[in-house]
Amino acid sequence: MRESIEVGDDAWEQRIVAAHYALKQTKPLRLNMPEAELARWEQRHDAFHEALLDSGTSIWLKRFAEQINTQLHRHHRNLVFSPSLIAGGGPELTGEEWYAKLLERLHSRQKWRAA
């Protein structure tokens, strides 16, 4: 992501803002979420993270991020469809504030804090 911040142009920032807006329009990840809502959230969540790395040039890092994302899908689905795995977890598992702060830091190009 540091490379994306260093070389990203206005079009890159616009893609991030658009992807973040789309993600915010979905219902937050939560326990017992219907499959259709989860699929929509995953698609928009993935699009946001892809946009973050979009201006980077390392194909290896992009493939690695894709592998991590695949594992995260399993994690998210376990949290949503197997709530007994969560000990004392709250009803919402979203990081909306985290994403908003990340977006703010990307706008100001604060690479040391964004990554």
Backbone as ProteinMPNN parsed JSONL, in Angstrom:
{"seq_chain_A": "MRESIEVGDDAWEQRIVAAHYALKQTKPLRLNMPEAELARWEQRHDAFHEALLDSGTSIWLKRFAEQINTQLHRHHRNLVFSPSLIAGGGPELTGEEWYAKLLERLHSRQKWRAA", "coords_chain_A": {"N_chain_A": [[0.823, -1.185, 0.0], [2.049, 1.146, 0.59], [3.517, 1.774, -1.7], [1.417, 2.225, -3.486], [0.35, 4.55, -2.368], [2.474, 6.29, -2.748], [2.747, 6.421, -5.569], [0.202, 6.668, -6.515], [-2.38, 8.261, -8.357], [-4.777, 10.928, -9.074], [-6.939, 9.546, -10.192], [-6.67, 7.037, -9.014], [-7.17, 7.671, -6.319], [-9.839, 8.455, -6.61], [-11.026, 6.025, -7.323], [-10.722, 4.65, -4.929], [-12.278, 6.203, -3.181], [-14.796, 5.869, -4.376], [-15.119, 3.08, -4.113], [-15.084, 2.865, -1.342], [-17.366, 4.32, -0.695], [-19.342, 2.663, -1.847], [-18.997, 0.39, -0.231], [-19.769, 1.416, 2.241], [-22.468, 1.662, 1.797], [-23.521, -0.816, 2.12], [-24.959, -3.193, 4.409], [-23.526, -3.556, 7.645], [-21.071, -6.092, 8.417], [-22.252, -8.789, 10.23], [-23.459, -10.988, 12.831], [-25.268, -13.907, 11.877], [-25.995, -13.008, 9.339], [-27.835, -12.697, 6.321], [-27.2, -14.729, 3.413], [-27.176, -13.439, 0.851], [-26.766, -10.743, 1.526], [-24.285, -10.956, 2.796], [-22.688, -11.818, 0.635], [-22.847, -9.518, -1.009], [-21.602, -7.66, 0.701], [-19.039, -8.827, 0.891], [-18.169, -8.635, -1.796], [-18.044, -5.858, -2.172], [-16.31, -5.138, -0.126], [-14.01, -6.482, -0.945], [-13.558, -5.099, -3.36], [-12.921, -2.569, -2.382], [-10.488, -3.072, -1.014], [-8.945, -4.007, -3.144], [-8.822, -1.696, -4.669], [-7.243, -0.114, -3.01], [-4.695, -1.214, -3.342], [-4.293, -0.931, -5.982], [-2.652, 0.879, -7.531], [-0.127, 0.024, -7.079], [2.823, -1.777, -8.172], [3.756, -4.351, -7.83], [3.263, -7.529, -8.749], [3.521, -9.888, -7.353], [2.947, -9.133, -4.677], [0.279, -8.387, -5.01], [-0.886, -10.842, -5.694], [-0.386, -12.225, -3.337], [-1.932, -10.731, -1.554], [-4.416, -11.382, -2.579], [-4.543, -14.103, -1.904], [-4.575, -13.901, 0.895], [-6.97, -12.586, 1.162], [-8.776, -14.556, 0.338], [-8.578, -16.319, 2.5], [-9.572, -14.643, 4.471], [-12.237, -14.499, 3.707], [-13.163, -17.005, 4.486], [-12.871, -16.708, 7.242], [-14.646, -14.539, 7.779], [-17.064, -15.738, 7.026], [-17.22, -17.828, 8.864], [-17.539, -16.353, 11.203], [-19.995, -15.165, 10.724], [-21.784, -17.277, 10.126], [-21.313, -19.149, 12.079], [-21.77, -18.341, 14.911], [-21.224, -19.333, 17.431], [-18.554, -19.674, 17.6], [-17.518, -17.343, 18.448], [-16.486, -15.81, 21.31], [-18.078, -13.895, 23.502], [-18.408, -11.865, 21.617], [-19.536, -8.854, 19.968], [-22.62, -7.618, 18.446], [-22.086, -6.412, 15.997], [-19.533, -6.592, 13.619], [-18.065, -4.853, 12.195], [-15.69, -2.599, 10.689], [-16.072, 0.161, 10.329], [-15.25, 2.692, 11.316], [-12.509, 2.351, 11.263], [-12.041, 2.061, 8.505], [-12.85, 4.599, 7.623], [-10.912, 6.237, 8.851], [-8.637, 5.227, 7.607], [-9.143, 5.957, 4.949], [-9.11, 8.743, 5.238], [-6.416, 9.13, 5.942], [-5.176, 8.196, 3.631], [-5.983, 10.136, 1.815], [-4.509, 12.296, 2.744], [-2.082, 11.356, 2.241], [-0.554, 9.961, 4.161], [1.586, 7.829, 4.493], [3.104, 6.413, 6.39], [1.361, 5.894, 8.405], [-0.867, 4.736, 7.274], [-0.408, 2.147, 6.351]], "CA_chain_A": [[0.0, 0.0, 0.0], [2.939, 2.323, 0.582], [3.811, 2.112, -3.091], [0.199, 2.815, -4.055], [0.241, 5.918, -1.87], [3.534, 7.103, -3.358], [2.593, 6.616, -7.009], [-1.211, 6.814, -6.864], [-2.786, 9.561, -8.91], [-6.147, 11.32, -8.732], [-7.859, 8.474, -10.592], [-6.549, 6.005, -7.966], [-7.919, 8.158, -5.159], [-11.257, 8.426, -6.94], [-11.468, 4.624, -7.239], [-10.808, 4.305, -3.509], [-13.446, 6.9, -2.63], [-15.996, 5.208, -4.912], [-15.228, 1.755, -3.492], [-15.44, 3.077, 0.065], [-18.771, 4.727, -0.68], [-20.144, 1.461, -2.102], [-18.911, -0.448, 0.967], [-20.584, 2.046, 3.296], [-23.888, 1.511, 1.464], [-23.954, -2.159, 2.494], [-25.161, -3.398, 5.841], [-22.272, -4.017, 8.258], [-20.891, -7.512, 8.694], [-22.825, -9.08, 11.538], [-23.848, -12.371, 13.073], [-26.491, -14.407, 11.237], [-26.285, -12.187, 8.168], [-28.294, -13.496, 5.179], [-26.172, -15.026, 2.408], [-27.135, -12.41, -0.201], [-26.138, -9.543, 2.097], [-22.873, -11.263, 2.997], [-22.047, -11.818, -0.686], [-22.727, -8.121, -1.427], [-20.586, -7.045, 1.552], [-17.729, -9.36, 0.483], [-17.803, -8.077, -3.101], [-17.678, -4.447, -2.005], [-15.128, -5.131, 0.732], [-12.905, -6.87, -1.827], [-13.314, -4.007, -4.305], [-12.24, -1.504, -1.654], [-9.098, -3.452, -0.777], [-8.27, -4.038, -4.448], [-8.562, -0.299, -5.05], [-6.119, 0.378, -2.205], [-3.432, -1.722, -3.875], [-4.386, -0.836, -7.43], [-1.58, 1.599, -8.222], [1.151, -0.652, -6.833], [3.297, -2.497, -9.354], [4.209, -5.697, -7.504], [2.302, -8.601, -9.024], [3.662, -10.844, -6.25], [2.196, -8.636, -3.526], [-1.147, -8.442, -5.331], [-1.292, -12.248, -5.579], [-0.367, -12.544, -1.908], [-3.12, -10.09, -0.985], [-5.561, -12.186, -3.021], [-4.559, -15.31, -1.069], [-5.017, -13.5, 2.233], [-8.386, -12.264, 1.038], [-9.489, -15.834, 0.303], [-8.641, -16.804, 3.871], [-10.474, -13.758, 5.207], [-13.606, -14.899, 3.386], [-13.48, -18.121, 5.385], [-12.996, -16.142, 8.582], [-15.899, -13.787, 7.837], [-18.191, -16.675, 6.961], [-17.297, -18.519, 10.151], [-18.096, -15.426, 12.185], [-21.395, -14.895, 10.414], [-22.629, -18.472, 10.138], [-21.017, -19.972, 13.255], [-21.558, -17.383, 16.001], [-20.737, -19.989, 18.64], [-17.094, -19.573, 17.599], [-17.148, -16.046, 19.017], [-16.708, -15.75, 22.762], [-18.322, -12.531, 23.971], [-18.376, -10.886, 20.54], [-20.687, -7.973, 19.861], [-23.489, -7.906, 17.318], [-21.522, -5.914, 14.746], [-18.118, -6.889, 13.477], [-17.603, -3.967, 11.139], [-14.619, -1.675, 11.007], [-16.384, 1.388, 9.604], [-14.39, 3.793, 11.764], [-11.152, 2.059, 10.776], [-12.003, 2.385, 7.078], [-12.937, 6.044, 7.474], [-9.603, 6.791, 9.195], [-7.705, 4.838, 6.549], [-9.431, 6.813, 3.804], [-8.623, 10.076, 5.592], [-4.952, 9.115, 5.87], [-4.796, 8.068, 2.226], [-6.163, 11.456, 1.192], [-3.41, 13.176, 3.132], [-0.871, 10.612, 1.845], [0.208, 9.618, 5.362], [1.944, 6.429, 4.234], [3.643, 5.762, 7.583], [0.253, 5.549, 9.295], [-1.913, 4.037, 6.559], [-0.08, 0.73, 6.142]], "C_chain_A": [[0.867, 1.249, 0.0], [3.256, 2.757, -0.84], [2.592, 2.747, -3.754], [0.055, 4.267, -3.626], [1.269, 6.815, -2.555], [3.254, 7.406, -4.818], [1.151, 6.827, -7.442], [-1.539, 8.215, -7.344], [-4.222, 9.881, -8.494], [-7.153, 10.232, -9.081], [-7.839, 7.345, -9.563], [-7.34, 6.427, -6.731], [-9.42, 8.112, -5.408], [-11.812, 7.004, -6.878], [-11.631, 4.193, -5.784], [-12.049, 4.935, -2.885], [-14.731, 6.22, -3.103], [-16.202, 3.841, -4.269], [-15.621, 1.87, -2.024], [-16.91, 3.471, 0.19], [-19.68, 3.511, -0.884], [-20.14, 0.543, -0.887], [-19.78, 0.109, 2.081], [-22.08, 1.88, 3.047], [-24.414, 0.113, 1.808], [-24.171, -2.227, 3.996], [-23.877, -3.952, 6.426], [-22.258, -5.535, 8.453], [-21.389, -7.788, 10.104], [-23.186, -10.565, 11.629], [-25.161, -12.69, 12.372], [-26.938, -13.558, 10.047], [-26.782, -13.084, 7.032], [-27.211, -13.617, 4.109], [-26.061, -13.93, 1.352], [-26.469, -11.132, 0.306], [-24.645, -9.763, 2.315], [-22.112, -11.235, 1.671], [-21.84, -10.392, -1.192], [-21.633, -7.422, -0.629], [-19.193, -7.519, 1.127], [-17.263, -8.743, -0.836], [-17.333, -6.627, -2.948], [-16.446, -4.283, -1.117], [-13.89, -5.462, -0.109], [-12.539, -5.737, -2.784], [-12.573, -2.857, -3.631], [-10.763, -1.849, -1.467], [-8.303, -3.571, -2.083], [-7.922, -2.626, -4.898], [-7.373, 0.261, -4.276], [-4.775, -0.008, -2.819], [-3.286, -1.497, -5.374], [-3.21, -0.142, -8.113], [-0.199, 1.024, -7.933], [1.542, -1.499, -8.037], [3.706, -3.94, -9.082], [3.104, -6.732, -7.719], [2.343, -9.62, -7.896], [2.844, -10.398, -5.045], [0.687, -8.668, -3.778], [-1.669, -9.871, -5.239], [-1.343, -12.677, -4.114], [-1.603, -11.956, -1.214], [-4.379, -10.87, -1.369], [-5.678, -13.475, -2.2], [-5.051, -15.0, 0.341], [-6.52, -13.225, 2.216], [-9.238, -13.539, 1.014], [-9.632, -16.399, 1.709], [-9.565, -15.937, 4.725], [-11.938, -14.092, 4.942], [-14.039, -16.047, 4.292], [-13.729, -17.602, 6.799], [-14.329, -15.408, 8.732], [-17.097, -14.726, 7.862], [-18.327, -17.471, 8.248], [-17.905, -17.621, 11.217], [-19.59, -15.219, 11.981], [-22.267, -16.134, 10.602], [-22.35, -19.413, 11.3], [-20.76, -19.065, 14.452], [-21.061, -18.025, 17.285], [-19.214, -19.964, 18.716], [-16.614, -18.294, 18.274], [-17.474, -16.05, 20.501], [-16.864, -14.293, 23.166], [-18.276, -11.48, 22.896], [-19.64, -10.063, 20.492], [-21.496, -8.286, 18.62], [-22.939, -7.418, 15.985], [-20.012, -6.123, 14.738], [-17.481, -6.0, 12.417], [-16.469, -3.063, 11.615], [-14.841, -0.346, 10.324], [-15.485, 2.548, 10.015], [-12.971, 3.605, 11.257], [-11.034, 2.428, 9.309], [-12.05, 3.887, 6.858], [-11.592, 6.707, 7.788], [-8.572, 6.457, 8.13], [-7.902, 5.736, 5.336], [-8.911, 8.23, 4.044], [-7.099, 10.149, 5.46], [-4.463, 8.975, 4.436], [-4.922, 9.402, 1.51], [-5.004, 12.383, 1.525], [-2.048, 12.543, 2.84], [0.036, 10.32, 3.034], [0.597, 8.142, 5.298], [2.451, 5.711, 5.496], [2.539, 5.335, 8.537], [-0.807, 4.718, 8.599], [-1.658, 2.537, 6.485], [0.029, -0.046, 7.398]], "O_chain_A": [[0.47, 2.289, -0.526], [3.264, 3.948, -1.152], [2.731, 3.711, -4.508], [-0.319, 5.121, -4.43], [0.973, 7.959, -2.9], [3.495, 8.525, -5.272], [0.894, 7.131, -8.607], [-1.048, 9.211, -6.814], [-4.806, 9.187, -7.662], [-8.117, 10.018, -8.346], [-8.881, 6.759, -9.27], [-8.091, 5.632, -6.166], [-10.189, 7.767, -4.511], [-12.94, 6.798, -6.431], [-12.561, 3.461, -5.446], [-12.783, 4.277, -2.148], [-15.652, 6.019, -2.312], [-17.326, 3.481, -3.92], [-16.404, 1.063, -1.522], [-17.61, 3.0, 1.086], [-20.672, 3.35, -0.174], [-21.177, -0.026, -0.545], [-20.451, -0.644, 2.786], [-22.875, 1.948, 3.984], [-25.624, -0.113, 1.789], [-23.634, -1.419, 4.754], [-23.197, -4.743, 5.772], [-23.301, -6.166, 8.63], [-21.001, -7.109, 11.055], [-23.209, -11.283, 10.629], [-26.053, -11.845, 12.285], [-28.134, -13.417, 9.792], [-26.198, -14.143, 6.8], [-26.403, -12.706, 3.929], [-24.951, -13.534, 0.996], [-25.691, -10.51, -0.418], [-23.835, -8.873, 2.053], [-21.012, -10.687, 1.599], [-20.784, -10.079, -1.743], [-20.828, -6.681, -1.193], [-18.271, -6.712, 1.015], [-16.098, -8.371, -0.973], [-16.329, -6.231, -3.54], [-15.632, -3.386, -1.338], [-12.857, -4.803, 0.005], [-11.361, -5.448, -2.994], [-11.697, -2.24, -4.237], [-9.891, -1.021, -1.728], [-7.111, -3.263, -2.111], [-6.844, -2.393, -5.445], [-6.582, 1.029, -4.825], [-3.832, 0.783, -2.812], [-2.26, -1.84, -5.96], [-2.814, -0.562, -9.199], [0.794, 1.492, -8.489], [0.686, -1.892, -8.829], [3.976, -4.684, -10.025], [2.137, -6.793, -6.961], [1.305, -10.163, -7.519], [2.123, -11.203, -4.456], [-0.092, -8.943, -2.865], [-2.781, -10.091, -4.757], [-2.244, -13.41, -3.707], [-2.235, -12.616, -0.389], [-5.302, -10.998, -0.564], [-6.781, -13.889, -1.844], [-5.847, -15.749, 0.908], [-7.242, -13.59, 3.144], [-10.311, -13.577, 1.616], [-10.695, -16.905, 2.069], [-10.261, -16.447, 5.603], [-12.779, -13.983, 5.834], [-15.158, -16.052, 4.804], [-14.681, -18.01, 7.464], [-15.057, -15.63, 9.7], [-18.034, -14.526, 8.635], [-19.444, -17.759, 8.679], [-18.697, -18.077, 12.042], [-20.352, -15.111, 12.941], [-23.357, -16.052, 11.168], [-23.082, -20.385, 11.489], [-19.639, -19.025, 14.96], [-20.525, -17.33, 18.149], [-18.644, -20.205, 19.78], [-15.441, -18.176, 18.629], [-18.62, -16.272, 20.891], [-15.89, -13.54, 23.173], [-18.119, -10.3, 23.208], [-20.7, -10.516, 20.925], [-21.099, -9.135, 17.821], [-23.296, -7.964, 14.941], [-19.321, -5.862, 15.723], [-16.47, -6.365, 11.817], [-16.324, -2.805, 12.81], [-13.895, 0.232, 9.787], [-15.011, 3.301, 9.165], [-12.306, 4.566, 10.869], [-10.046, 3.038, 8.9], [-11.352, 4.4, 5.983], [-11.173, 7.626, 7.085], [-7.733, 7.289, 7.785], [-6.929, 6.224, 4.76], [-8.336, 8.843, 3.144], [-6.564, 11.122, 4.928], [-3.45, 9.567, 4.064], [-4.071, 9.759, 0.694], [-4.567, 13.167, 0.681], [-1.003, 13.115, 3.15], [1.258, 10.42, 2.924], [-0.003, 7.307, 5.976], [2.236, 4.507, 5.64], [2.771, 4.488, 9.4], [-1.587, 4.047, 9.274], [-2.597, 1.744, 6.549], [0.299, -1.246, 7.362]]}, "name": "protein", "num_of_chains": 1, "seq": "MRESIEVGDDAWEQRIVAAHYALKQTKPLRLNMPEAELARWEQRHDAFHEALLDSGTSIWLKRFAEQINTQLHRHHRNLVFSPSLIAGGGPELTGEEWYAKLLERLHSRQKWRAA"}
